[in-house]
Amino acid sequence: MKKVCVRFTLWIFRVICLAPISVSLRLGRLLGRALFIFARHRRMVCEKNIRVCFPNLSAQQQKDLVLRCFEENGVGLIETGWAWNRGPSFFESKLVSVGEDKVKQLLAKNTGILLLCPHYSMLDIVAPLLHQVVGKFVISYRPNENQALDQAICDGRARYGTLVNVRSVRAMVNHLKNGELAWFGPDQDMGPKGSVFAPFFGNPACTVTTPSRLAKMSGCETFFLDLHREAGVYHMSFVPMPSGYPFSDEVRNATELNNLIELALTKYPEQYMWMHRRFKTNPDQTRHTFY
């Protein structure tokens, strides 16, 4: 029964995403507002994160930002449908890219590239946009417990590259050593194992050390992906990690990464998935009580 429900929901979702762009976007924002009302736990997580990361905003400004976050993530769901169901021509006029020349030069020399991309609200549309620049690439992902949904995710993303379980470090290293570009989302609290604490908007955040491990083990080049949407256009910048990265100090590696994420989010904070429990682990390895 659950499998049938998921398939029916995905079918409805596909119909919506194949509607005219203006209609789809309007429905996406309405969906975001509905989630703001009914997804109470996610709203509370978002409120806590915004309160911690943007203490200088007034209570009303924080509330307004939370609502905008849900609207933008509603649009992100529509963009996921576009990524999974639309043809390549749909995205051709929607991308402005900066810094791709260096990426292409490195790939042409068979140098692997680790691309660190935060969980922006437009997460899945990264795939067709990035595919325009580099062609097929490697996509690390965390399998979903719901098999029907996981299959849909795999089918949608496999249009643009090879999927690798995020825990399969050795497989990722092999792809990087083969001169491929691999996408990795480095900004979720995965618990203290394999993580260090580094500042994020002035707060200690449990930050995975996997990016630096992958870079050290493979000898690849590492870039950060700065991405935002504005007036129907996606602005993508490939930013090289600081000279000397990865450093021997894992806290420094995590701090440099979090600094880049902060800089990207300061410009468009509403275009980020603040619904994730970014501060769920305390430095003493206990769980944060405010979630």
Helices and strands as residue ranges (DSSP letters): H 2-17, H 21-38, H 40-53, H 59-85, G 88-91, E 95-98, H 100-108, E 113-116, H 126-134, E 137-141, H 147-157, E 161-165, H 169-177, E 181-184, E 195-200, E 203-208, H 210-218, E 221-230, E 233-240, H 250-267, G 269-271
